[in-house]
Every structure is written in C-alpha cells, then in structure tokens.
Amino acid sequence: MIQPLYPAEEARGLWVYLECAAGQLEGVSIELLGRARALADQLGVELTGVLVGWQVAEAARQAIAHGADVVLLAEDERLARYSTQPYTRVVAEAAVAHKPSILLLGATPDGRDVAGRLAVRLRTGLTADCTGLELEPETGLLLGQTTGFGGGVLATIKCPLHRPQMATVRPGIFPRPEPDPARAGRIEALAVTLDPADLEVEVLERVIEPQIDLTRARALVIGGRGVMGDFSLLKQLAAELGAEIAGTRVVVDEGWLGRERQIGQTGIVTRPDLAVVCGASGAMQFTVGIKEAGTIVAINTDPEAPIFEDADYCVVDDFKRVLPPLLDQLRGARPATPARG
Ligand SMILES: Cc1cc2nc3c(=O)[nH]c(=O)nc-3n(C[C@H](O)[C@H](O)[C@H](O)COP(=O)(O)OP(=O)(O)OC[C@H]3O[C@@H](n4cnc5c(N)ncnc54)[C@H](O)[C@@H]3O)c2cc1C
C-alpha cells in the first residue's frame, strides 16, 4: 500500500476547491459549497474554500456568503490564468500544511485537470464525476456515488485510509444555495512559493466557445433515437414552454444536435423543473442527467421502456400523435371542427 502523506487521525475539515471566471465564483463552486456546507455541519467541522488566482478577493467573499467558514486565498499575478503545475503546487502545499480530511472539486476541465495531479501528489484516491455525495453514518467517511464499468453500474466509493478523501462533481448535480451577504467568515492568505519549473509551461490563449448552458434551463424538451432526426415538433413544444432542446447521445452521435446539448453521464447533468422526453429508451447513462428534474414527462411507443420508471407522467404512444394536440392546447387553439355537410 502507498503510505499516506498524513495519517487519517490528523486530518481535519472539509475543503472545496473554488473556481472563478472574471473574478466571480463559478456555478459549480457554489453548488459544491451548498452540499459541502450540509456535510460539514453533519461532521461538525469547518468548511474551507481554497481559491487560487489573481484579483479574486470578491469571489472569496462570495464563497463565504454561500457557506464557507474560511477561504484560503492564494493571489499572485503569475496565477492569473489556470495552469496545471503552479495551481497543483499551491493547493498541494496548502493541503500538506493544513491536512484536510475531504477535498471536493468541480468536474470542470480545470477541476478535473488539477484533481488528478493533486491525488497523485497527495498520495490519495479520487472518486471522479460523482453524482451524489453522502457520509457513511458509522464512520463519517465520504461516500461518492459514480457510474462505473462503462456506465453499467452505479458505484459507491469510499477512501478509508488515505487523506484527503477526494471527489469531483459535475456541474448541475447539486442545487445552488442562496447567498447570505451577512454571513461571517475569514479570508486567510496562502503564501505562494513557485518553482521556476512550474512556470515553464505558459498558457498563451484560452479559447472558450460560446456555449448554451443547459444546466440553467428551467425546462427541457429532449429527443432520443425515436424522433429519427426530426425535431420540428419538439422545437415547437420547446418554444411554447420556454424550454431548451436537448438529446440523448445517439442523437448527438447521429449529428442531429450539437454535443453541447447531450444529456447524461458523458453529457450534461441538470435539474430542470420540467423535462419532456420523447423517443428515448431511458438508459441509465441518459437518466443520470435528468433524474433530479422536478417533473419528467416521457412519451414512448414501448410500454416496457425503462424511461417510464423515472417518469412522473408516462404516455405510451407515438410522439408524432401526442405532440400536435398538446401544442394546440398550449396555444389555446381548438382543433379545427369539421365543416357541417
Ligand atoms: C460509457 C457510456 C456512456 C454513455 N453516456 C451517455 C450519455 O451521456 N447520454 C446518453 O443519452 N446516452 C449515453 N450512453 C448511451 C446509452 O447507453 C444509450 O445507448 C442511449 O442513451 C440510447 O439513446 P436513445 O434512448 O435515444 O435510443 P434507444 O435506446 O434506441 O431508444 C429509442 C426509443 O425510442 C422509442 N421510440 C421509437 N419511435 C418512437 C416514436 N415514434 N415515438 C415515441 N417513442 C419512440 C423506442 O421505443 C425506444 O425506447 C452511454 C453509453 C456508455 C456505454
């Protein structure tokens, strides 16, 4: 067994690695703070945010408003842009000095990048892409729920011997807590000592494609293979509901929708108030992306389709027969009455 860097008995507290953009806390960090606050209260420990960057003090204050007791703030002009080596060094050295028991990160491109490095450097385990975080009642150990073996099983993973217990969580899994600007908390500066080798890789440019953020959509109209590429009715329904269009992986692989609209384990995980699912069988890798939706309406010709196990309203029929009268209803129009002969 690889020797832990510090013993479990010495580990204290719950940490969240915070990310920000343009000086503002990212949504996934706010979501993590909300869940971590509840877990920290259960454990009776402090919740600490770790924030690395430059001119990000406002985000530190936001973290306190969203539940952090302490924010460890590493500000340095050389850290203005995310880069693997320097960010890993700063967080790893802070972890070795403070010995957190749990460290949670967003499963974002940067969060995933730094999480893997940190796990190796801190000689601990990492449960990636969790869709749920709980505590084991008897031990207080972190339990991370994630899909495994190619998506075929839902696994619950714990890390009993090594610290910190690390997990990444996809954006959209947990609800965002409301901020309380009056919340008290401390901001503590972290010393930044970088090795010249950390700065050998220079990020010249970051190109972020403007993307639709389905995690913010209140309603979704989702198509599966059953729509056979014809989204015209689904788009009309989306327009009536003020919803966004999304699809299963099959739909995206077929090129019927862009990858940014894929729901599921390898797509977006979201919790809209309403999801209308047409012609999707309900594979676990898909339903993991919407199972927290407020209301799920499923339309499928197959009465045995697994999607009906997750749906609140089940319509066994062809979506092409179901949607036109529904659209008429939504538009307040009566179906045309046949002329009397
Ligand atoms: C590692 C891994 C990761 C994956 N990640 C994802 C992911 O992120 N997202 C995802 O979606 N999938 C993912 N998948 C694929 C997933 O397992 C399924 O294959 C996929 O979700 C099935 O898509 P579907 O429901 O559109 O198609 P199908 O399973 O083919 O279902 C089509 C459904 O349409 C119904 N139907 C047909 N005609 C009509 C009609 N006219 N009206 C109403 N219903 C009709 C049929 O009865 C059927 O139930 C992943 C798989 C693996 C192995």
The ligand as an SDF file (V2000), in Angstrom:
LIG
                    3D

 53 58  0  0  0  0  0  0  0  0999 V2000
  -19.8800    4.7540  -21.1640 C   0  0  0  0  0  0  0  0  0  0  0  0
  -21.1750    5.1690  -21.7610 C   0  0  0  0  0  0  0  0  0  0  0  0
  -21.6000    6.4620  -21.5910 C   0  0  0  0  0  0  0  0  0  0  0  0
  -22.8310    6.8710  -22.1510 C   0  0  0  0  0  0  0  0  0  0  0  0
  -23.2360    8.1670  -21.9600 N   0  0  0  0  0  0  0  0  0  0  0  0
  -24.4540    8.5320  -22.4240 C   0  0  0  0  0  0  0  0  0  0  0  0
  -24.9560    9.8570  -22.1880 C   0  0  0  0  0  0  0  0  0  0  0  0
  -24.2900   10.7130  -21.5980 O   0  0  0  0  0  0  0  0  0  0  0  0
  -26.1860   10.1610  -22.6710 N   0  0  0  0  0  0  0  0  0  0  0  0
  -26.9670    9.2720  -23.3530 C   0  0  0  0  0  0  0  0  0  0  0  0
  -28.0810    9.6170  -23.7500 O   0  0  0  0  0  0  0  0  0  0  0  0
  -26.5040    8.0280  -23.5950 N   0  0  0  0  0  0  0  0  0  0  0  0
  -25.2720    7.6410  -23.1670 C   0  0  0  0  0  0  0  0  0  0  0  0
  -24.8240    6.3910  -23.4410 N   0  0  0  0  0  0  0  0  0  0  0  0
  -25.6340    5.5410  -24.3660 C   0  0  0  0  0  0  0  0  0  0  0  0
  -26.8000    4.8740  -23.6600 C   0  0  0  0  0  0  0  0  0  0  0  0
  -26.3690    3.6570  -23.0780 O   0  0  0  0  0  0  0  0  0  0  0  0
  -27.9330    4.5650  -24.6710 C   0  0  0  0  0  0  0  0  0  0  0  0
  -27.4210    3.7920  -25.7180 O   0  0  0  0  0  0  0  0  0  0  0  0
  -28.5960    5.8160  -25.2410 C   0  0  0  0  0  0  0  0  0  0  0  0
  -28.9720    6.6990  -24.1950 O   0  0  0  0  0  0  0  0  0  0  0  0
  -29.8570    5.3920  -26.0110 C   0  0  0  0  0  0  0  0  0  0  0  0
  -30.3690    6.5240  -26.6760 O   0  0  0  0  0  0  0  0  0  0  0  0
  -31.8960    6.6000  -27.0910 P   0  0  0  0  0  0  0  0  0  0  0  0
  -32.7340    6.4090  -25.8920 O   0  0  0  0  0  0  0  0  0  0  0  0
  -32.0250    7.8540  -27.8910 O   0  0  0  0  0  0  0  0  0  0  0  0
  -32.0430    5.3910  -28.1310 O   0  0  0  0  0  0  0  0  0  0  0  0
  -32.7220    3.9790  -27.9680 P   0  0  0  0  0  0  0  0  0  0  0  0
  -32.2050    3.2590  -26.7830 O   0  0  0  0  0  0  0  0  0  0  0  0
  -32.5750    3.3040  -29.3020 O   0  0  0  0  0  0  0  0  0  0  0  0
  -34.2550    4.2930  -27.6850 O   0  0  0  0  0  0  0  0  0  0  0  0
  -35.1450    4.8020  -28.6390 C   0  0  0  0  0  0  0  0  0  0  0  0
  -36.5350    4.7640  -28.0070 C   0  0  0  0  0  0  0  0  0  0  0  0
  -37.4450    5.4660  -28.8420 O   0  0  0  0  0  0  0  0  0  0  0  0
  -38.6830    4.7990  -28.7720 C   0  0  0  0  0  0  0  0  0  0  0  0
  -39.4370    5.2050  -29.9740 N   0  0  0  0  0  0  0  0  0  0  0  0
  -39.1970    4.8670  -31.2620 C   0  0  0  0  0  0  0  0  0  0  0  0
  -40.0380    5.5240  -32.0900 N   0  0  0  0  0  0  0  0  0  0  0  0
  -40.8230    6.3000  -31.2970 C   0  0  0  0  0  0  0  0  0  0  0  0
  -41.8880    7.2060  -31.5640 C   0  0  0  0  0  0  0  0  0  0  0  0
  -42.2630    7.4860  -32.8210 N   0  0  0  0  0  0  0  0  0  0  0  0
  -42.4890    7.8290  -30.5160 N   0  0  0  0  0  0  0  0  0  0  0  0
  -42.1060    7.5820  -29.2470 C   0  0  0  0  0  0  0  0  0  0  0  0
  -41.0980    6.7150  -28.9260 N   0  0  0  0  0  0  0  0  0  0  0  0
  -40.4610    6.0870  -29.9550 C   0  0  0  0  0  0  0  0  0  0  0  0
  -38.3450    3.3310  -28.7000 C   0  0  0  0  0  0  0  0  0  0  0  0
  -39.4010    2.5850  -28.1340 O   0  0  0  0  0  0  0  0  0  0  0  0
  -37.0890    3.3610  -27.8080 C   0  0  0  0  0  0  0  0  0  0  0  0
  -37.4300    3.1700  -26.4450 O   0  0  0  0  0  0  0  0  0  0  0  0
  -23.6110    5.9660  -22.8940 C   0  0  0  0  0  0  0  0  0  0  0  0
  -23.1640    4.6380  -23.0410 C   0  0  0  0  0  0  0  0  0  0  0  0
  -21.9770    4.2530  -22.4890 C   0  0  0  0  0  0  0  0  0  0  0  0
  -21.5280    2.8340  -22.6570 C   0  0  0  0  0  0  0  0  0  0  0  0
  1  2  1  0
  2  3  1  0
  2 52  2  0
  3  4  2  0
  4  5  1  0
  4 50  1  0
  5  6  2  0
  6  7  1  0
  6 13  1  0
  7  8  2  0
  7  9  1  0
  9 10  1  0
 10 11  2  0
 10 12  1  0
 12 13  2  0
 13 14  1  0
 14 15  1  0
 14 50  1  0
 15 16  1  0
 16 17  1  0
 16 18  1  0
 18 19  1  0
 18 20  1  0
 20 21  1  0
 20 22  1  0
 22 23  1  0
 23 24  1  0
 24 25  2  0
 24 26  1  0
 24 27  1  0
 27 28  1  0
 28 29  2  0
 28 30  1  0
 28 31  1  0
 31 32  1  0
 32 33  1  0
 33 34  1  0
 33 48  1  0
 34 35  1  0
 35 36  1  0
 35 46  1  0
 36 37  1  0
 36 45  1  0
 37 38  2  0
 38 39  1  0
 39 40  1  0
 39 45  2  0
 40 41  1  0
 40 42  2  0
 42 43  1  0
 43 44  2  0
 44 45  1  0
 46 47  1  0
 46 48  1  0
 48 49  1  0
 50 51  2  0
 51 52  1  0
 52 53  1  0
M  END
$$$$
